[in-house]
């Protein structure tokens, strides 16, 4: 994997054949979440995202235990991967995610992100993800201090800050998330690390510019895209708010 030191600009190159992602210099990125899509027309949603300026397709995997909702699992991811032309950014909101890392990688996940709060042995789980060839991410819930990640930051490719409580789409952005972004960005710079900063929850056209400027590399947007009358334009507008 190739990184550049400037945390604001990256470019991803995706080879769907073997789920390889590398990063080169680019502007801000967006990963539309299909959690807000019409589940009776997921194939149509993926085809729309293929035609869009989206950089990734964000998949929210929920088990009804770690979060109070259930979405879908490996069989759906495998089918989506057959038609997706963008990398699958898989966010595991499940207990003991280490049980399913290989299966989600085999299903086509290019990035696999697990929660700090769900892993008893986080370092081991991150290494497990890397062994599959996928990029490894760690996520933190709104109540979890960024400082708890200080030692695992050396190992991850991505840190996902939750700016809502995970489980449901359409929630209001939690304002203190800006402080967490700033803290994480400073830790990244002080340690001279190159992981990407991703943010999920309450993203919209109105706050996208400030989020990018605060230090986010990838914005996850669900409702702002899929409730729009013109999802393609919504993706373009959010992505270009840099």
Order of alpha helices (4+ residues) and beta strands (2+ residues): beta-beta-beta-alpha-beta-alpha-beta-alpha-beta-alpha-beta-beta-alpha-beta-alpha-beta-alpha-alpha
